[in-house]
Amino acid sequence: MEKTKLIPNLEGSSDKTIIKEEVDILTRLLDETTQKMVSQEVFKKIQTLTELSRAQNYQEVNQIVGDLSTDEMDVIARYFSILPLLINISEDVDLAYEINYQNNINKDYVGKISTTLDIVSQSQNAKEILENVNVVPVLTAHPTQVQRKTMLGLTNQIHQLLRKHRDVKLGLLNKDKWLNELRAYVEMIMQTDIIREKKLKVTNEIKNVTDYYNKGLITAITSLVTEYKTLALEKGIVLDNPKPITMGMWIGGDRDGNPFVTAETLRLSATVQGEVILSYYIEKVESLYSDFSLSTSLTEVSKELEALAALSNDSSEFREKELYRRAFHYIKERLENTRTYLTEGKDHSPRYAKATEFKADLETIKTSLLRFNGETLVKGDLTELLQAVEIFGFYLASIDMRQDSSVHEACVAELLASANIAPDYSSLSEDEKCALLLKQLTEDPRILSATNAPKSDLLEKELAIFKTARQLKDTLGEEIIKQNIISHSESVSDLLELAVMLKEVGLVDKDLVRVQIVPLFETIEDLDNSADIMTSYLELDLVKQWIKVNHNYQEIMLGYSDSNKDGGYLSSGWTLYKAQKDLTRIGEERGIKVTFFHGRGGTVGRGGGPSYYAISSQPFGTIKDRIRLTEQGEVIGNKYGNKDAAYYNLEMLISAAMDRMVSNQVVPADKISGYTEIMDEIVGESNQIYRDLVFGNENFYDYFFEASPIKEVSSLNIGSRPAARKTITEISGLRAIPWVFSWSQNRVMFPGWYGVGSSFNNFIKKDPKNLSKLQEMYQTWPFFKALLSNVDMVLSKSNMNIAFEYAQLCQSEEVKSVFNIILDEWQLTKDTILLIEDQKELLADNGFLKASLDYRLPYFNVLNYIQIELIERLRRGELSPEQEKLIHITINGIATGLRNSG
């Protein structure tokens, strides 16, 4: 994800020289640290490389890098990896200051919740919108987080110190002490392993990602929702129980292509999440216990509060009149016993069976305070705690389950065969499959797996996961698992097969579905077929009943990554746009609210880009009130790594969703019709251009594997999942993440723009008036503007001079020639985009990103040349296994500099 600053023309909140000052300080400290670690000769080479890179004299950079010893490369690669990281931290701190400043002086910025709520409040159905809007960031296990958790901890310490820099400048903190502390952390970072020695396990991923809740997500969400309700109340709108933000989780439940996700990891994910939120509650209650020293000698309390306090075993004589403290003591005891029950299975009394019981105790305290003039005391921690309980319960985030449709089919086929119902289910036609499955779901009460027939390991594993899901829902509540995603949904039978598996454990019957069945349409072909599939599915009487009990909602997940790899950037974006409109229409015709789960990644090639514009440019009418979107890897760290960043990014998500629900920026129907015809023509050609190269050029496969670090990326310890579903020796079998990651490393950024230039240019050449049509579309159509702005952004991060050097890694001239095809398209794309935008240079409307890249480019550009040299040496057999890890350091540094990976 590109952390584009969305706040234009900020005044007073941030002296723009502060970032430069901080970068200068950090650079000096890093230089001092590095000088202690290397000889003067090596340090001089670092300085020379920096100067040459700033001057864009890359020919000499290449020459110097080629003469470096492998040992010299170690510390030099580390230096040029860490400096962009330090710059990123300074920018993040500056962003937090600007947001806080603008909020405190009541100035506007894009995504500000109060501004959006002002607009919404003018709608006739304002209360309905505000009550029901729900944006759900879903934290996933996709392996794109390059840095170690230890490094993330160190960078957080530096972040906190830089937050104090303004106080240092004002003389409120001792400068020397502050500087020495900052120096210590820079030295620690420089002497800490940047990358992991061992591959992550699912258990590591679960614990790593839940740390973000402790770092600030819980506080940010509760504060934001409290502010949301307050702002609505100021408009005279009393909200009952709004949940504008709730959280989702894939880690521990997403087993698509990951054999390490099991029933145990699903249970662990739920357990760890429960432990995190219960520990938060206990900490808050401890704080309230300390604060609420109110004495009955000086204030009255309610009878209900007296009864609650009487349950406490706090027998201290000093608490006889401090009934609020005794009540909080009792609540804390119940919470601790609840946590013990969840984590260890030990059942001690008293404990809470449900979060609603905990909330009821807190409400007893609140009611007593309000009855006896304690309005001021209710505000603050008690309100925040009550808000947290409403949002997080005892589960923290809903865990999605996900599996590939082929696995469901294999399991169902085995079950039907073992029950003598269908000896060869997979050979049946689609109609025959559906008829058979519907009969099982509506007429046959049997549990097919209850027989003594031997079961395959696959079936045993899947049944165990579903049984665990049932147990978790029974013990922790329905919210803990709400959706089950089906990857590669290609037919109605794919959805019904999952229903049969859910029926085996009692999560589905003909009247009720306790876990929503969510198809995931990923490839261009699947997206094109999605409307027909969902039309047939929604017509089934059984499905109508399921949707009725689900309050007439049906979620559909859309895949950005695979559709991009399958058809290119334009084809993916446009196919997704049309699919949403078609699926929304199908739902509306049946009185069903179709909601979308966007499987977006960090990069443009995986549906990324600035979140606000990504959401606010969705087809009008497709955001009913709920929207979910995936967040993974380094994106989670960038957006939710601290309380301020989390608050701002979540605020933008809510604002964007509401803005699109009530937006006046709706293109007239006659205009949209014309725009659609233009897009259909351009996208059809773009798709063909893309596929001709990727799947039609016999040298493309070799070019990609030789001119990118794909093999090195695939061996990175950045996640528990394999890099490919089957093999990395073919494009189609490669996962979208390492595919995109590798193209960003060699600076081509191929998935974010290829096929755009030729298709638009050919359209322009057909008629002189066509350019003005495209320019009009860019100015008036949010979708089209976001589409092209992302191309602009990704082109600005590409570097075809560096890409040329990677192309020299190819063994034959025929394979190298693929680069010339890509280069021609890159230049044409850049020229054409600027023509449509009516600009003279890239990032003309994004001064912050342009300045940010100017800061960082000289450093991570050097890393590209080091990476190329290391790959050459590796392929010549000149690197030891230990030295090979240097390539991983360069991968980390380049990803850090670009601020995105997969």
Salt bridges, closest charged atoms under 4 A:
GLU2 OE1 - LYS797 NZ 2.31
GLU11 OE1 - LYS107 NZ 3.69
GLU21 OE1 - LYS169 NZ 2.92
GLU22 OE2 - HIS165 ND1 2.98
GLU22 OE2 - ARG166 NH1 3.29
ASP24 OD2 - LYS20 NZ 3.13
GLU32 OE2 - ARG28 NE 3.91
GLU32 OE1 - ARG183 NE 3.28
GLU41 OE2 - LYS45 NZ 4.00
GLU72 OE2 - LYS45 NZ 2.98
GLU91 OE1 - ARG856 NH2 3.98
ASP92 OD1 - LYS3 NZ 3.17
ASP92 OD1 - ARG899 NH1 3.14
ASP94 OD2 - LYS5 NZ 3.15
ASP94 OD1 - ARG166 NH2 3.28
GLU98 OE1 - LYS5 NZ 3.45
GLU98 OE2 - LYS16 NZ 2.71
ASP118 OD1 - LYS235 NZ 2.72
GLU131 OE1 - LYS127 NZ 3.73
GLU187 OE2 - LYS36 NZ 2.64
GLU197 OE1 - LYS885 NZ 2.62
ASP211 OD2 - LYS149 NZ 2.67
ASP240 OD2 - LYS127 NZ 3.96
ASP254 OD1 - ARG402 NE 2.91
ASP254 OD2 - ARG721 NH1 3.97
ASP256 OD2 - ARG402 NH1 3.43
ASP256 OD2 - ARG725 NH2 3.31
GLU286 OE2 - LYS332 NZ 3.05
GLU304 OE1 - ARG371 NH1 3.84
ASP314 OD2 - ARG319 NE 3.95
GLU322 OE1 - ARG319 NH1 2.94
GLU322 OE1 - ARG325 NH1 3.10
GLU336 OE2 - LYS332 NZ 3.87
GLU344 OE1 - LYS346 NZ 3.37
ASP347 OD1 - ARG351 NE 2.63
GLU357 OE1 - ARG334 NH2 3.36
ASP361 OD2 - ARG334 NH1 3.18
ASP381 OD1 - LYS284 NZ 3.32
GLU384 OE2 - LYS284 NZ 3.36
GLU390 OE1 - LYS229 NZ 3.64
GLU390 OE2 - LYS359 NZ 3.21
ASP400 OD2 - ARG628 NH2 2.79
ASP404 OD1 - HIS488 ND1 2.49
GLU409 OE2 - LYS433 NZ 3.27
ASP444 OD2 - ARG446 NH2 2.85
GLU462 OE1 - ARG255 NH2 2.96
ASP474 OD2 - ARG470 NE 2.83
ASP474 OD1 - ARG514 NH2 2.91
GLU478 OE1 - LYS473 NZ 2.88
GLU478 OE2 - ARG514 NH2 2.69
GLU479 OE1 - LYS482 NZ 3.41
GLU522 OE2 - HIS488 NE2 3.68
GLU539 OE2 - ARG590 NE 2.78
ASP541 OD1 - LYS544 NZ 3.98
GLU555 OE2 - ARG628 NH2 2.78
ASP566 OD1 - ARG691 NH1 3.08
ASP582 OD1 - ARG585 NH2 4.00
GLU588 OE2 - LYS624 NZ 2.41
GLU589 OE2 - ARG585 NH1 3.25
GLU589 OE1 - ARG590 NH1 3.51
ASP625 OD2 - LYS593 NZ 3.12
GLU631 OE2 - LYS639 NZ 2.58
ASP644 OD2 - ARG163 NH1 2.33
ASP644 OD1 - LYS643 NZ 3.84
ASP680 OD1 - LYS578 NZ 3.01
GLU681 OE2 - LYS766 NZ 2.62
GLU776 OE2 - LYS671 NZ 3.03
GLU813 OE2 - LYS816 NZ 3.55
GLU869 OE2 - ARG873 NE 2.85
GLU878 OE2 - ARG876 NE 2.76
GLU882 OE1 - LYS885 NZ 3.40
